Amino acid sequence: MKRLGLVCALLLLVAVNAFVLAGIATNRSNQPEASLLLTERELPLAYRYNISDLENSGVSLTLSWHPYETDWSWLDAAKMSELGFDVRPLRKDTEDSRSYRRPLPKKVFAVLEYEGESWQSFRRKKLEERAKLPEKVTQEKLEPEAAERQRKQIDSSLTAASRLFAIDAGLDPQQLRKRYPDTSRYLITAAMVRLLDAGWYYRRNDDNTTPTKRGSIQSLLSTSIHVPLPHRKVLDPLIGKAGLSPNRTYYDPASDVPSRPRYRVRLNYGSRYEPWIDMIERIAE
């Protein structure tokens, strides 16, 4: 009986591994759906949070994008409706002064643009903020120490932060690819989208209240990317001796000298819109 249970467990393990390998093979069976040359800004080494992670000898990179200070105006009511959210006006609540919905996030496909107009717009905004710092100090609106901290943060965000920005989303990835045909600049990947303003409300005797309905991308679904053994030799010297983190903090807004990327990666996406690493090389300092 015990032997039968062991055999069943082994067969299940083999079946699961075969299923996973078949999925990987299918994803990579044809030409890459997208192939982008990114850097450490977009693919930093995955941080190991505790000692138990040290037992795992594998190395992974984390796909990093720029969700902060992002203009989500394109995820308006019309777009959210297109993605399957109910954005109809709420019915008047006669029992309470407010009525609200908390719809669950939905899985969609997001378009991320690399070093495109969204990045350029972010860069212009940060340069303008940095240029205004001396004037704020002169006008005593900002202490010199605070201005210096902000300058360092701006310089780090321009030099070391990811240059991938979400610019669109949809339910059909093939239609999105037709809209964004440049496979070296736009990647399409599964993501979760949510409504930003869940607390919409109508006040009593106010039938004209129109709540704001817009959304944001809550998360990407494929962010941890395993580094194949042949590519480890480029990254091994960058991993700390303790194994808990890279040997220096890559993105440190308080640093006097903003960190610059130390390697570049060719990241491919397959027919299942899942990523794999095709190449890693060091960037000459």
C-alpha positions as CSV (number, residue, x, y, z in Angstrom):
1,M,0.0,0.0,0.0
2,K,2.8,2.4,0.9
3,R,4.6,1.5,-2.3
4,L,1.4,2.3,-4.3
5,G,1.2,5.7,-2.7
6,L,4.8,6.4,-3.4
7,V,4.3,5.4,-7.1
8,C,1.2,7.7,-7.3
9,A,3.1,10.6,-5.8
10,L,6.0,10.1,-8.3
11,L,3.6,9.9,-11.2
12,L,1.9,13.1,-10.1
13,L,5.2,14.9,-9.8
14,V,6.2,13.7,-13.3
15,A,2.9,14.8,-14.7
16,V,3.2,18.3,-13.1
17,N,6.7,18.7,-14.4
18,A,5.7,17.6,-17.9
19,F,2.8,20.1,-17.9
20,V,5.1,22.9,-16.8
21,L,7.8,22.0,-19.4
22,A,5.1,21.7,-22.1
23,G,3.9,25.2,-21.3
24,I,7.5,26.6,-21.4
25,A,8.1,24.9,-24.8
26,T,4.8,26.3,-26.2
27,N,5.7,29.8,-25.0
28,R,9.0,29.6,-26.8
29,S,8.0,27.6,-29.8
30,N,7.9,30.4,-32.3
31,Q,9.5,33.8,-32.8
32,P,9.4,35.9,-29.6
33,E,6.2,38.0,-29.4
34,A,8.5,40.8,-28.0
35,S,12.2,41.2,-27.5
36,L,13.4,44.2,-25.5
37,L,17.0,45.2,-24.5
38,L,16.6,46.4,-20.9
39,T,19.0,47.2,-18.1
40,E,19.4,46.7,-14.3
41,R,17.0,49.6,-13.9
42,E,14.2,47.4,-15.2
43,L,15.5,44.0,-14.1
44,P,17.3,44.3,-10.7
45,L,18.5,41.2,-8.8
46,A,15.7,39.8,-6.7
47,Y,16.1,40.6,-3.1
48,R,16.3,37.7,-0.6
49,Y,14.3,38.5,2.4
50,N,15.4,35.9,4.9
51,I,18.0,33.3,5.7
52,S,15.7,30.4,4.4
53,D,16.0,31.9,0.9
54,L,19.7,31.2,1.0
55,E,18.9,27.5,0.6
56,N,17.7,28.3,-2.9
57,S,20.8,28.6,-5.1
58,G,18.9,30.0,-8.0
59,V,19.1,33.6,-9.1
60,S,16.2,35.6,-10.3
61,L,15.6,39.1,-11.7
62,T,12.5,41.2,-10.9
63,L,10.7,43.1,-13.6
64,S,10.5,46.6,-12.3
65,W,8.2,49.2,-13.8
66,H,7.2,52.7,-12.9
67,P,3.8,52.8,-11.2
68,Y,4.6,55.8,-9.1
69,E,3.8,59.3,-10.3
70,T,2.2,57.7,-13.3
71,D,-0.6,59.5,-15.1
72,W,-3.6,57.1,-15.0
73,S,-5.9,59.4,-16.9
74,W,-6.0,56.9,-19.8
75,L,-7.7,54.4,-17.4
76,D,-10.9,56.5,-17.5
77,A,-14.5,55.4,-17.2
78,A,-14.7,54.4,-20.9
79,K,-11.5,52.3,-20.7
80,M,-12.6,50.7,-17.4
81,S,-15.9,49.8,-19.0
82,E,-14.1,48.3,-21.9
83,L,-12.1,46.2,-19.4
84,G,-15.3,44.8,-17.9
85,F,-15.9,47.0,-14.9
86,D,-19.4,48.3,-14.1
87,V,-19.1,52.1,-14.2
88,R,-22.8,53.0,-14.3
89,P,-24.0,55.7,-11.8
90,L,-24.9,54.3,-8.4
91,R,-28.6,54.3,-7.5
92,K,-29.6,56.7,-4.8
93,D,-29.4,55.1,-1.3
94,T,-32.4,55.9,0.8
95,E,-31.1,54.2,3.9
96,D,-27.7,55.9,4.3
97,S,-25.9,59.0,3.0
98,R,-23.5,57.0,0.9
99,S,-23.5,53.9,-1.2
100,Y,-20.4,52.3,-2.5
101,R,-19.1,49.3,-4.4
102,R,-15.8,47.5,-4.0
103,P,-15.4,45.6,-7.2
104,L,-12.6,43.0,-7.3
105,P,-9.5,43.6,-9.5
106,K,-9.6,42.0,-13.0
107,K,-7.0,40.2,-15.0
108,V,-6.2,42.1,-18.3
109,F,-3.2,42.6,-20.5
110,A,-1.1,45.7,-20.0
111,V,1.2,47.5,-22.5
112,L,4.5,48.7,-21.0
113,E,6.5,51.2,-23.0
114,Y,10.3,51.4,-22.7
115,E,12.0,54.8,-22.9
116,G,9.0,56.3,-24.7
117,E,6.9,59.4,-24.4
118,S,5.8,58.5,-20.8
119,W,9.4,58.3,-19.7
120,Q,10.3,61.6,-21.5
121,S,7.3,63.3,-19.9
122,F,8.4,62.1,-16.4
123,R,12.0,63.2,-17.2
124,R,10.9,66.7,-18.2
125,K,8.8,67.0,-15.0
126,K,11.7,66.0,-12.8
127,L,14.1,68.4,-14.5
128,E,11.7,71.2,-14.0
129,E,11.3,70.3,-10.3
130,R,15.1,70.2,-9.9
131,A,15.5,73.6,-11.6
132,K,13.1,75.2,-9.2
133,L,14.9,74.1,-6.0
134,P,17.4,77.0,-5.8
135,E,14.6,79.5,-6.1
136,K,12.6,77.8,-3.4
137,V,15.7,78.0,-1.1
138,T,16.1,81.7,-1.9
139,Q,12.5,82.4,-1.2
140,E,12.9,80.5,2.1
141,K,10.2,78.0,1.0
142,L,12.6,75.2,1.5
143,E,15.5,74.6,3.8
144,P,18.9,74.0,2.0
145,E,19.2,70.5,3.5
146,A,15.7,69.6,2.3
147,A,16.5,70.9,-1.2
148,E,19.7,68.9,-1.3
149,R,17.8,65.7,-0.4
150,Q,15.2,66.4,-3.1
151,R,17.9,67.0,-5.6
152,K,19.5,63.6,-4.8
153,Q,16.1,61.9,-5.1
154,I,15.5,63.5,-8.5
155,D,18.9,62.6,-9.8
156,S,18.5,59.0,-8.6
157,S,15.1,58.7,-10.2
158,L,16.4,59.9,-13.5
159,T,19.5,57.7,-13.5
160,A,18.5,54.5,-11.7
161,A,14.7,54.2,-11.7
162,S,12.9,52.0,-14.2
163,R,12.0,53.5,-17.6
164,L,9.1,51.1,-18.2
165,F,5.7,52.8,-18.0
166,A,2.2,51.3,-18.4
167,I,0.4,53.1,-21.2
168,D,-2.6,50.9,-22.2
169,A,-4.5,47.8,-21.3
170,G,-7.0,45.5,-22.9
171,L,-8.6,42.1,-22.9
172,D,-7.2,40.9,-26.3
173,P,-3.4,40.9,-26.5
174,Q,-3.4,40.5,-30.2
175,Q,-5.4,43.6,-30.7
176,L,-3.0,45.5,-28.4
177,R,0.0,44.3,-30.5
178,K,-1.7,45.6,-33.7
179,R,-2.0,49.0,-31.9
180,Y,1.7,48.8,-30.7
181,P,3.6,46.9,-33.3
182,D,7.2,47.9,-32.2
183,T,8.2,44.7,-30.4
184,S,11.5,46.2,-29.3
185,R,9.8,49.0,-27.3
186,Y,6.4,47.7,-26.2
187,L,5.9,44.6,-24.1
188,I,2.5,43.0,-23.4
189,T,2.0,41.1,-20.2
190,A,-0.8,39.9,-17.9
191,A,-1.7,42.4,-15.1
192,M,-4.4,43.1,-12.5
193,V,-6.4,46.3,-12.8
194,R,-8.5,47.8,-10.1
195,L,-10.8,50.8,-9.7
196,L,-9.0,53.6,-7.8
197,D,-12.0,55.3,-6.3
198,A,-14.0,52.5,-4.6
199,G,-15.8,54.9,-2.2
200,W,-18.0,56.6,-4.8
201,Y,-21.1,58.0,-3.2
202,Y,-24.4,59.8,-3.8
203,R,-25.6,62.2,-1.2
204,R,-29.3,62.4,-0.4
205,N,-31.4,64.6,-2.6
206,D,-28.5,65.1,-5.0
207,D,-29.3,63.2,-8.2
208,N,-26.6,65.1,-10.1
209,T,-23.6,63.7,-8.2
210,T,-21.2,62.1,-10.6
211,P,-18.5,60.1,-8.9
212,T,-15.1,59.9,-10.5
213,K,-14.5,56.5,-12.1
214,R,-11.0,55.6,-13.1
215,G,-8.5,52.8,-12.5
216,S,-4.9,51.8,-12.1
217,I,-2.7,48.8,-12.7
218,Q,-2.4,47.1,-9.3
219,S,0.3,44.6,-10.3
220,L,1.9,42.6,-13.1
221,L,1.5,38.9,-12.9
222,S,4.9,37.8,-14.3
223,T,7.6,39.8,-12.5
224,S,10.0,37.1,-11.2
225,I,12.3,35.8,-13.9
226,H,14.7,32.9,-13.4
227,V,18.3,33.4,-14.6
228,P,19.5,30.3,-16.6
229,L,22.8,28.9,-15.4
230,P,24.8,30.0,-18.5
231,H,24.0,33.6,-17.7
232,R,24.9,33.4,-14.0
233,K,28.6,34.2,-14.6
234,V,27.7,37.8,-15.3
235,L,25.6,38.3,-12.1
236,D,27.5,36.2,-9.6
237,P,30.1,38.9,-8.9
238,L,27.3,41.3,-8.1
239,I,25.6,39.1,-5.5
240,G,26.6,39.9,-1.9
241,K,28.7,37.3,0.0
242,A,25.8,36.8,2.5
243,G,23.5,36.2,-0.4
244,L,20.8,38.4,1.1
245,S,21.2,41.3,-1.4
246,P,23.4,42.7,-4.1
247,N,26.8,43.8,-2.9
248,R,25.6,47.4,-3.1
249,T,22.2,49.0,-3.0
250,Y,21.4,49.7,-6.6
251,Y,18.7,52.3,-6.2
252,D,19.5,54.6,-3.3
253,P,17.8,58.0,-3.5
254,A,20.0,59.4,-0.7
255,S,23.3,58.5,-2.4
256,D,25.7,61.3,-3.4
257,V,26.3,59.5,-6.7
258,P,23.3,58.0,-8.4
259,S,23.8,54.3,-9.2
260,R,24.1,53.4,-12.9
261,P,23.1,50.1,-14.4
262,R,25.8,47.5,-14.4
263,Y,24.3,45.0,-16.9
264,R,21.8,44.8,-19.7
265,V,19.4,42.0,-20.5
266,R,17.6,40.9,-23.6
267,L,14.2,39.9,-22.4
268,N,11.9,37.9,-24.7
269,Y,8.2,37.3,-24.4
270,G,6.6,34.2,-26.0
271,S,3.2,33.2,-27.4
272,R,1.8,32.9,-23.9
273,Y,3.1,36.4,-23.0
274,E,5.5,35.0,-20.5
275,P,9.1,36.2,-20.3
276,W,12.5,34.5,-20.4
277,I,16.1,35.8,-20.5
278,D,17.9,35.5,-23.8
279,M,21.1,37.4,-23.0
280,I,22.9,39.2,-20.1
281,E,26.0,41.2,-20.5
282,R,28.0,43.7,-18.3
283,I,27.9,47.4,-19.1
284,A,31.4,48.9,-19.2
285,E,31.9,51.4,-16.5
